[in-house]
């Protein structure tokens, strides 16, 4: 598998779920999709805390959009 099309930090042992497929299946917008992306890869590519803080940042932006 290509590391561009299927990066390891977005795949898991059983290969059932790839993050992009979940985001598309759930029809998530950019902010929620990025939150899921950072949650799923937390600690797999970069610092786990940094990934989770990025997810929170996107979730807060999404919450602030609700009127």
mmCIF file of the C-alpha atoms, coordinates in Angstrom:
data_MODEL
# 
_entry.id   MODEL 
# 
loop_
_atom_site.group_PDB 
_atom_site.id 
_atom_site.type_symbol 
_atom_site.label_atom_id 
_atom_site.label_alt_id 
_atom_site.label_comp_id 
_atom_site.label_asym_id 
_atom_site.label_entity_id 
_atom_site.label_seq_id 
_atom_site.pdbx_PDB_ins_code 
_atom_site.Cartn_x 
_atom_site.Cartn_y 
_atom_site.Cartn_z 
_atom_site.occupancy 
_atom_site.B_iso_or_equiv 
_atom_site.pdbx_formal_charge 
_atom_site.auth_seq_id 
_atom_site.auth_comp_id 
_atom_site.auth_asym_id 
_atom_site.auth_atom_id 
_atom_site.pdbx_PDB_model_num 
ATOM 1  C CA . UNK A 1 1  ? 0.000   0.000  0.000  1.00 0.00 ? 1  UNK A CA 1 
ATOM 2  C CA . UNK A 1 2  ? 1.130   3.477  -0.754 1.00 0.00 ? 2  UNK A CA 1 
ATOM 3  C CA . UNK A 1 3  ? 2.239   5.582  2.190  1.00 0.00 ? 3  UNK A CA 1 
ATOM 4  C CA . UNK A 1 4  ? 0.546   8.556  0.486  1.00 0.00 ? 4  UNK A CA 1 
ATOM 5  C CA . UNK A 1 5  ? -2.846  6.944  -0.115 1.00 0.00 ? 5  UNK A CA 1 
ATOM 6  C CA . UNK A 1 6  ? -2.850  4.788  3.000  1.00 0.00 ? 6  UNK A CA 1 
ATOM 7  C CA . UNK A 1 7  ? -0.541  6.217  5.692  1.00 0.00 ? 7  UNK A CA 1 
ATOM 8  C CA . UNK A 1 8  ? 0.154   3.820  8.555  1.00 0.00 ? 8  UNK A CA 1 
ATOM 9  C CA . UNK A 1 9  ? -0.738  6.384  11.230 1.00 0.00 ? 9  UNK A CA 1 
ATOM 10 C CA . UNK A 1 10 ? -4.335  6.356  9.903  1.00 0.00 ? 10 UNK A CA 1 
ATOM 11 C CA . UNK A 1 11 ? -4.641  2.553  9.738  1.00 0.00 ? 11 UNK A CA 1 
ATOM 12 C CA . UNK A 1 12 ? -5.088  -0.015 12.446 1.00 0.00 ? 12 UNK A CA 1 
ATOM 13 C CA . UNK A 1 13 ? -4.144  -3.649 12.980 1.00 0.00 ? 13 UNK A CA 1 
ATOM 14 C CA . UNK A 1 14 ? -7.276  -5.237 11.582 1.00 0.00 ? 14 UNK A CA 1 
ATOM 15 C CA . UNK A 1 15 ? -7.413  -2.705 8.669  1.00 0.00 ? 15 UNK A CA 1 
ATOM 16 C CA . UNK A 1 16 ? -11.220 -2.577 9.004  1.00 0.00 ? 16 UNK A CA 1 
ATOM 17 C CA . UNK A 1 17 ? -11.422 1.177  9.319  1.00 0.00 ? 17 UNK A CA 1 
ATOM 18 C CA . UNK A 1 18 ? -9.335  3.784  7.572  1.00 0.00 ? 18 UNK A CA 1 
ATOM 19 C CA . UNK A 1 19 ? -9.957  7.286  8.901  1.00 0.00 ? 19 UNK A CA 1 
ATOM 20 C CA . UNK A 1 20 ? -10.808 8.837  5.514  1.00 0.00 ? 20 UNK A CA 1 
ATOM 21 C CA . UNK A 1 21 ? -13.453 6.132  4.954  1.00 0.00 ? 21 UNK A CA 1 
ATOM 22 C CA . UNK A 1 22 ? -15.066 6.828  8.329  1.00 0.00 ? 22 UNK A CA 1 
ATOM 23 C CA . UNK A 1 23 ? -15.093 10.592 7.699  1.00 0.00 ? 23 UNK A CA 1 
ATOM 24 C CA . UNK A 1 24 ? -16.715 10.085 4.298  1.00 0.00 ? 24 UNK A CA 1 
ATOM 25 C CA . UNK A 1 25 ? -19.193 7.449  5.525  1.00 0.00 ? 25 UNK A CA 1 
ATOM 26 C CA . UNK A 1 26 ? -20.314 9.752  8.336  1.00 0.00 ? 26 UNK A CA 1 
ATOM 27 C CA . UNK A 1 27 ? -20.430 12.733 5.939  1.00 0.00 ? 27 UNK A CA 1 
ATOM 28 C CA . UNK A 1 28 ? -18.416 14.891 8.348  1.00 0.00 ? 28 UNK A CA 1 
ATOM 29 C CA . UNK A 1 29 ? -17.483 18.461 7.551  1.00 0.00 ? 29 UNK A CA 1 
ATOM 30 C CA . UNK A 1 30 ? -13.896 19.719 7.581  1.00 0.00 ? 30 UNK A CA 1 
ATOM 31 C CA . UNK A 1 31 ? -13.746 20.545 11.297 1.00 0.00 ? 31 UNK A CA 1 
ATOM 32 C CA . UNK A 1 32 ? -15.348 17.347 12.576 1.00 0.00 ? 32 UNK A CA 1 
ATOM 33 C CA . UNK A 1 33 ? -13.384 15.287 10.071 1.00 0.00 ? 33 UNK A CA 1 
ATOM 34 C CA . UNK A 1 34 ? -10.129 16.769 11.322 1.00 0.00 ? 34 UNK A CA 1 
ATOM 35 C CA . UNK A 1 35 ? -11.140 16.153 14.943 1.00 0.00 ? 35 UNK A CA 1 
ATOM 36 C CA . UNK A 1 36 ? -11.723 12.467 14.117 1.00 0.00 ? 36 UNK A CA 1 
ATOM 37 C CA . UNK A 1 37 ? -8.429  12.349 12.215 1.00 0.00 ? 37 UNK A CA 1 
ATOM 38 C CA . UNK A 1 38 ? -6.431  13.688 15.161 1.00 0.00 ? 38 UNK A CA 1 
ATOM 39 C CA . UNK A 1 39 ? -8.219  11.469 17.669 1.00 0.00 ? 39 UNK A CA 1 
ATOM 40 C CA . UNK A 1 40 ? -7.603  8.374  15.541 1.00 0.00 ? 40 UNK A CA 1 
ATOM 41 C CA . UNK A 1 41 ? -3.913  9.091  15.030 1.00 0.00 ? 41 UNK A CA 1 
ATOM 42 C CA . UNK A 1 42 ? -3.214  10.336 18.571 1.00 0.00 ? 42 UNK A CA 1 
ATOM 43 C CA . UNK A 1 43 ? 0.218   9.076  19.507 1.00 0.00 ? 43 UNK A CA 1 
ATOM 44 C CA . UNK A 1 44 ? 0.723   7.208  16.242 1.00 0.00 ? 44 UNK A CA 1 
ATOM 45 C CA . UNK A 1 45 ? 2.457   9.981  14.265 1.00 0.00 ? 45 UNK A CA 1 
ATOM 46 C CA . UNK A 1 46 ? 3.265   12.857 16.589 1.00 0.00 ? 46 UNK A CA 1 
ATOM 47 C CA . UNK A 1 47 ? 2.981   13.593 20.269 1.00 0.00 ? 47 UNK A CA 1 
ATOM 48 C CA . UNK A 1 48 ? -0.290  12.173 21.623 1.00 0.00 ? 48 UNK A CA 1 
ATOM 49 C CA . UNK A 1 49 ? -1.066  15.285 23.678 1.00 0.00 ? 49 UNK A CA 1 
ATOM 50 C CA . UNK A 1 50 ? -0.510  17.531 20.657 1.00 0.00 ? 50 UNK A CA 1 
ATOM 51 C CA . UNK A 1 51 ? -2.829  15.420 18.502 1.00 0.00 ? 51 UNK A CA 1 
ATOM 52 C CA . UNK A 1 52 ? -5.553  15.509 21.162 1.00 0.00 ? 52 UNK A CA 1 
ATOM 53 C CA . UNK A 1 53 ? -5.148  19.266 21.605 1.00 0.00 ? 53 UNK A CA 1 
ATOM 54 C CA . UNK A 1 54 ? -5.591  19.685 17.845 1.00 0.00 ? 54 UNK A CA 1 
ATOM 55 C CA . UNK A 1 55 ? -8.762  17.560 18.005 1.00 0.00 ? 55 UNK A CA 1 
ATOM 56 C CA . UNK A 1 56 ? -10.101 19.751 20.828 1.00 0.00 ? 56 UNK A CA 1 
ATOM 57 C CA . UNK A 1 57 ? -9.266  22.890 18.827 1.00 0.00 ? 57 UNK A CA 1 
ATOM 58 C CA . UNK A 1 58 ? -11.328 21.625 15.872 1.00 0.00 ? 58 UNK A CA 1 
ATOM 59 C CA . UNK A 1 59 ? -14.171 20.504 18.165 1.00 0.00 ? 59 UNK A CA 1 
ATOM 60 C CA . UNK A 1 60 ? -14.268 23.930 19.835 1.00 0.00 ? 60 UNK A CA 1 
ATOM 61 C CA . UNK A 1 61 ? -14.426 25.614 16.424 1.00 0.00 ? 61 UNK A CA 1 
ATOM 62 C CA . UNK A 1 62 ? -17.295 23.309 15.474 1.00 0.00 ? 62 UNK A CA 1 
ATOM 63 C CA . UNK A 1 63 ? -19.163 23.996 18.749 1.00 0.00 ? 63 UNK A CA 1 
ATOM 64 C CA . UNK A 1 64 ? -18.728 27.745 18.269 1.00 0.00 ? 64 UNK A CA 1 
ATOM 65 C CA . UNK A 1 65 ? -20.380 27.471 14.838 1.00 0.00 ? 65 UNK A CA 1 
ATOM 66 C CA . UNK A 1 66 ? -23.632 26.242 16.411 1.00 0.00 ? 66 UNK A CA 1 
ATOM 67 C CA . UNK A 1 67 ? -26.145 29.024 16.686 1.00 0.00 ? 67 UNK A CA 1 
# 
